[in-house]
Amino acid sequence: MVLFLEIVLVITSLLLIVLILLHKGRGGGLSDMFGGGVSSGLGGSSVAERNLDRITIGLGVIWFVCIVALGLLFKTGG
């Protein structure tokens, strides 16, 4: 069980890194420093951005559950 959770944790961690880097910069942060501030003002979130948000949140929840489960398993010695 621990091995399975560790594998899921590594996969979700890598996917979260990729998905977070795919997000469009909202301005005022590091994205402006690297040219992210030059975006078109078409406004609103597209369907792709909303789906990216949903996938990222879902993976974040799975990542968090894996962290908690691994912590409980290591605490109980299982």
PyMOL commands that place a pseudoatom at each C-alpha (Angstrom):
pseudoatom trace, name=CA, resn=MET, resi=1, chain=A, elem=C, hetatm=0, pos=[0.000, 0.000, 0.000]
pseudoatom trace, name=CA, resn=VAL, resi=2, chain=A, elem=C, hetatm=0, pos=[2.820, 2.387, 0.860]
pseudoatom trace, name=CA, resn=LEU, resi=3, chain=A, elem=C, hetatm=0, pos=[4.556, 1.721, -2.455]
pseudoatom trace, name=CA, resn=PHE, resi=4, chain=A, elem=C, hetatm=0, pos=[1.332, 2.389, -4.368]
pseudoatom trace, name=CA, resn=LEU, resi=5, chain=A, elem=C, hetatm=0, pos=[0.755, 5.682, -2.539]
pseudoatom trace, name=CA, resn=GLU, resi=6, chain=A, elem=C, hetatm=0, pos=[4.366, 6.752, -3.115]
pseudoatom trace, name=CA, resn=ILE, resi=7, chain=A, elem=C, hetatm=0, pos=[4.050, 6.074, -6.845]
pseudoatom trace, name=CA, resn=VAL, resi=8, chain=A, elem=C, hetatm=0, pos=[0.760, 8.004, -7.014]
pseudoatom trace, name=CA, resn=LEU, resi=9, chain=A, elem=C, hetatm=0, pos=[2.394, 10.836, -5.049]
pseudoatom trace, name=CA, resn=VAL, resi=10, chain=A, elem=C, hetatm=0, pos=[5.318, 11.104, -7.471]
pseudoatom trace, name=CA, resn=ILE, resi=11, chain=A, elem=C, hetatm=0, pos=[3.058, 11.007, -10.535]
pseudoatom trace, name=CA, resn=THR, resi=12, chain=A, elem=C, hetatm=0, pos=[0.640, 13.601, -9.158]
pseudoatom trace, name=CA, resn=SER, resi=13, chain=A, elem=C, hetatm=0, pos=[3.545, 15.830, -8.080]
pseudoatom trace, name=CA, resn=LEU, resi=14, chain=A, elem=C, hetatm=0, pos=[5.017, 15.839, -11.577]
pseudoatom trace, name=CA, resn=LEU, resi=15, chain=A, elem=C, hetatm=0, pos=[1.630, 16.417, -13.188]
pseudoatom trace, name=CA, resn=LEU, resi=16, chain=A, elem=C, hetatm=0, pos=[0.892, 19.296, -10.801]
pseudoatom trace, name=CA, resn=ILE, resi=17, chain=A, elem=C, hetatm=0, pos=[4.178, 20.965, -11.719]
pseudoatom trace, name=CA, resn=VAL, resi=18, chain=A, elem=C, hetatm=0, pos=[3.344, 20.721, -15.418]
pseudoatom trace, name=CA, resn=LEU, resi=19, chain=A, elem=C, hetatm=0, pos=[-0.265, 21.867, -15.011]
pseudoatom trace, name=CA, resn=ILE, resi=20, chain=A, elem=C, hetatm=0, pos=[0.635, 24.819, -12.799]
pseudoatom trace, name=CA, resn=LEU, resi=21, chain=A, elem=C, hetatm=0, pos=[3.219, 25.948, -15.323]
pseudoatom trace, name=CA, resn=LEU, resi=22, chain=A, elem=C, hetatm=0, pos=[0.564, 25.749, -18.070]
pseudoatom trace, name=CA, resn=HIS, resi=23, chain=A, elem=C, hetatm=0, pos=[-1.707, 28.227, -16.280]
pseudoatom trace, name=CA, resn=LYS, resi=24, chain=A, elem=C, hetatm=0, pos=[-1.960, 31.696, -17.747]
pseudoatom trace, name=CA, resn=GLY, resi=25, chain=A, elem=C, hetatm=0, pos=[-0.388, 34.417, -15.633]
pseudoatom trace, name=CA, resn=ARG, resi=26, chain=A, elem=C, hetatm=0, pos=[-2.857, 36.704, -13.887]
pseudoatom trace, name=CA, resn=GLY, resi=27, chain=A, elem=C, hetatm=0, pos=[-0.399, 39.612, -13.757]
pseudoatom trace, name=CA, resn=GLY, resi=28, chain=A, elem=C, hetatm=0, pos=[1.570, 41.229, -11.004]
pseudoatom trace, name=CA, resn=GLY, resi=29, chain=A, elem=C, hetatm=0, pos=[3.837, 38.273, -10.373]
pseudoatom trace, name=CA, resn=LEU, resi=30, chain=A, elem=C, hetatm=0, pos=[6.754, 36.450, -11.887]
pseudoatom trace, name=CA, resn=SER, resi=31, chain=A, elem=C, hetatm=0, pos=[4.864, 35.987, -15.145]
pseudoatom trace, name=CA, resn=ASP, resi=32, chain=A, elem=C, hetatm=0, pos=[5.146, 39.736, -15.815]
pseudoatom trace, name=CA, resn=MET, resi=33, chain=A, elem=C, hetatm=0, pos=[8.876, 39.601, -15.305]
pseudoatom trace, name=CA, resn=PHE, resi=34, chain=A, elem=C, hetatm=0, pos=[9.265, 37.061, -18.096]
pseudoatom trace, name=CA, resn=GLY, resi=35, chain=A, elem=C, hetatm=0, pos=[6.915, 38.669, -20.607]
pseudoatom trace, name=CA, resn=GLY, resi=36, chain=A, elem=C, hetatm=0, pos=[3.639, 37.228, -19.369]
pseudoatom trace, name=CA, resn=GLY, resi=37, chain=A, elem=C, hetatm=0, pos=[2.199, 40.705, -18.943]
pseudoatom trace, name=CA, resn=VAL, resi=38, chain=A, elem=C, hetatm=0, pos=[1.900, 41.163, -22.705]
pseudoatom trace, name=CA, resn=SER, resi=39, chain=A, elem=C, hetatm=0, pos=[-1.382, 39.332, -23.085]
pseudoatom trace, name=CA, resn=SER, resi=40, chain=A, elem=C, hetatm=0, pos=[-4.372, 40.158, -25.182]
pseudoatom trace, name=CA, resn=GLY, resi=41, chain=A, elem=C, hetatm=0, pos=[-7.361, 41.619, -23.435]
pseudoatom trace, name=CA, resn=LEU, resi=42, chain=A, elem=C, hetatm=0, pos=[-9.929, 39.206, -24.779]
pseudoatom trace, name=CA, resn=GLY, resi=43, chain=A, elem=C, hetatm=0, pos=[-11.273, 38.849, -21.240]
pseudoatom trace, name=CA, resn=GLY, resi=44, chain=A, elem=C, hetatm=0, pos=[-12.858, 35.938, -19.417]
pseudoatom trace, name=CA, resn=SER, resi=45, chain=A, elem=C, hetatm=0, pos=[-11.685, 32.420, -18.948]
pseudoatom trace, name=CA, resn=SER, resi=46, chain=A, elem=C, hetatm=0, pos=[-11.898, 30.052, -21.831]
pseudoatom trace, name=CA, resn=VAL, resi=47, chain=A, elem=C, hetatm=0, pos=[-13.265, 26.548, -21.523]
pseudoatom trace, name=CA, resn=ALA, resi=48, chain=A, elem=C, hetatm=0, pos=[-9.746, 25.172, -21.724]
pseudoatom trace, name=CA, resn=GLU, resi=49, chain=A, elem=C, hetatm=0, pos=[-8.607, 27.328, -18.803]
pseudoatom trace, name=CA, resn=ARG, resi=50, chain=A, elem=C, hetatm=0, pos=[-11.568, 26.270, -16.677]
pseudoatom trace, name=CA, resn=ASN, resi=51, chain=A, elem=C, hetatm=0, pos=[-10.894, 22.613, -17.453]
pseudoatom trace, name=CA, resn=LEU, resi=52, chain=A, elem=C, hetatm=0, pos=[-7.222, 23.129, -16.613]
pseudoatom trace, name=CA, resn=ASP, resi=53, chain=A, elem=C, hetatm=0, pos=[-8.300, 24.650, -13.295]
pseudoatom trace, name=CA, resn=ARG, resi=54, chain=A, elem=C, hetatm=0, pos=[-10.566, 21.694, -12.533]
pseudoatom trace, name=CA, resn=ILE, resi=55, chain=A, elem=C, hetatm=0, pos=[-7.898, 19.132, -13.395]
pseudoatom trace, name=CA, resn=THR, resi=56, chain=A, elem=C, hetatm=0, pos=[-5.325, 20.977, -11.292]
pseudoatom trace, name=CA, resn=ILE, resi=57, chain=A, elem=C, hetatm=0, pos=[-7.654, 21.146, -8.297]
pseudoatom trace, name=CA, resn=GLY, resi=58, chain=A, elem=C, hetatm=0, pos=[-8.531, 17.464, -8.655]
pseudoatom trace, name=CA, resn=LEU, resi=59, chain=A, elem=C, hetatm=0, pos=[-4.882, 16.458, -8.801]
pseudoatom trace, name=CA, resn=GLY, resi=60, chain=A, elem=C, hetatm=0, pos=[-4.167, 18.700, -5.818]
pseudoatom trace, name=CA, resn=VAL, resi=61, chain=A, elem=C, hetatm=0, pos=[-6.827, 16.896, -3.789]
pseudoatom trace, name=CA, resn=ILE, resi=62, chain=A, elem=C, hetatm=0, pos=[-5.404, 13.488, -4.787]
pseudoatom trace, name=CA, resn=TRP, resi=63, chain=A, elem=C, hetatm=0, pos=[-1.890, 14.724, -3.877]
pseudoatom trace, name=CA, resn=PHE, resi=64, chain=A, elem=C, hetatm=0, pos=[-3.115, 15.940, -0.474]
pseudoatom trace, name=CA, resn=VAL, resi=65, chain=A, elem=C, hetatm=0, pos=[-4.919, 12.662, 0.265]
pseudoatom trace, name=CA, resn=CYS, resi=66, chain=A, elem=C, hetatm=0, pos=[-1.756, 10.717, -0.603]
pseudoatom trace, name=CA, resn=ILE, resi=67, chain=A, elem=C, hetatm=0, pos=[0.306, 12.894, 1.753]
pseudoatom trace, name=CA, resn=VAL, resi=68, chain=A, elem=C, hetatm=0, pos=[-2.156, 12.402, 4.622]
pseudoatom trace, name=CA, resn=ALA, resi=69, chain=A, elem=C, hetatm=0, pos=[-2.487, 8.657, 3.981]
pseudoatom trace, name=CA, resn=LEU, resi=70, chain=A, elem=C, hetatm=0, pos=[1.282, 8.171, 3.847]
pseudoatom trace, name=CA, resn=GLY, resi=71, chain=A, elem=C, hetatm=0, pos=[1.686, 10.187, 7.039]
pseudoatom trace, name=CA, resn=LEU, resi=72, chain=A, elem=C, hetatm=0, pos=[-0.883, 8.037, 8.823]
pseudoatom trace, name=CA, resn=LEU, resi=73, chain=A, elem=C, hetatm=0, pos=[0.662, 4.811, 7.507]
pseudoatom trace, name=CA, resn=PHE, resi=74, chain=A, elem=C, hetatm=0, pos=[4.161, 5.834, 8.601]
pseudoatom trace, name=CA, resn=LYS, resi=75, chain=A, elem=C, hetatm=0, pos=[2.878, 6.972, 12.002]
pseudoatom trace, name=CA, resn=THR, resi=76, chain=A, elem=C, hetatm=0, pos=[1.164, 3.651, 12.662]
pseudoatom trace, name=CA, resn=GLY, resi=77, chain=A, elem=C, hetatm=0, pos=[4.093, 1.666, 11.305]
pseudoatom trace, name=CA, resn=GLY, resi=78, chain=A, elem=C, hetatm=0, pos=[2.079, 0.123, 8.502]
for i in range(1, 78): cmd.bond("trace and resi %d" % i, "trace and resi %d" % (i + 1))
show_as sticks, trace
zoom trace
